[in-house]
Amino acid sequence: MSNPLNPAALLAAPVLEVAPALLGRVVEHRSPQGTVAVRLTEVEAYAGEVDPGSHAYGGRTPRTEVMFGPAGHLYVYFSYGMHWCVNVVCGTTGAASAVLLRAGEVVEGLELARSRRPAARVDRDLGRGPARLAQALGIDGTLDGAVLGGPRSDEPVRLFDGNGTAARVRTGPRVGVSGAGGDAELFPWRFWLDGERSVSAYRPGVRRRHRAGLSTHAGEEGPPGRRDPA
């Protein structure tokens, strides 16, 4: 994790460029309890007001305000009333694009990650799914809007370079997104590293009643038929 990296430059690109470029890179969170770092193996792209799967599809709200801001900030939201999920804002200011950090492999702070995820039977499940990943990293709503720093920054959440992964990147429909945003042909916007055991299982979206004005962006996968009404 010692290679130089400028997150601001990386994340200023369009979301469909940023999402696969994050694979193989390492996200680290330094907290009073210690440090945990995760190598990203799966992400999903969400393109704001032009994307029916995005929280920002209906426009700007207090909850999604950070998505409309400059690239490089974290968008952290509550899923199912019990889980936090973390996204990285990217693209140009006002575009409301973000990449959901869906899954990864814990590469530092394994014991701390295990203590945060006691239900995980094996280490591959510590960050296998967006809520599990956020929990293993210790990221919650207090970090909504925080800056994703580089290796030399003082920010609590930092991004480090990783190994080349382009030949192993695969794409497909986003997990659990129902309606138009879940169309596999129009939105094959889940990206993952082939052969990684930490990649989460795919489940299609199931239509359910949503709260007014909110959409299906970036929820933690759950039992069939369950989806974050975010």
NORRAFEN-V818905 format. One record per run of one state. SS is the DSSP state (alpha for helix, beta for strand, coil for the rest). FROM is the first residue (numbers start at 0). TO is the last residue. If there is no record, write none. Layout:
{{SS/FROM/TO} {SS/FROM/TO}}
This chain:
{{coil/0/5} {alpha/6/10} {coil/11/13} {alpha/14/21} {coil/22/24} {beta/25/30} {coil/31/32} {beta/33/46} {alpha/47/49} {coil/50/53} {alpha/54/57} {coil/58/63} {alpha/64/67} {coil/68/71} {beta/72/78} {coil/79/81} {beta/82/89} {coil/90/95} {beta/96/107} {coil/108/108} {alpha/109/115} {coil/116/121} {alpha/122/124} {coil/125/126} {beta/127/127} {coil/128/128} {alpha/129/136} {coil/137/139} {alpha/140/142} {coil/143/145} {beta/146/146} {coil/147/147} {beta/148/148} {coil/149/155} {beta/156/159} {coil/160/164} {alpha/165/167} {beta/168/171} {coil/172/177} {alpha/178/181} {coil/182/188} {beta/189/192} {coil/193/229}}
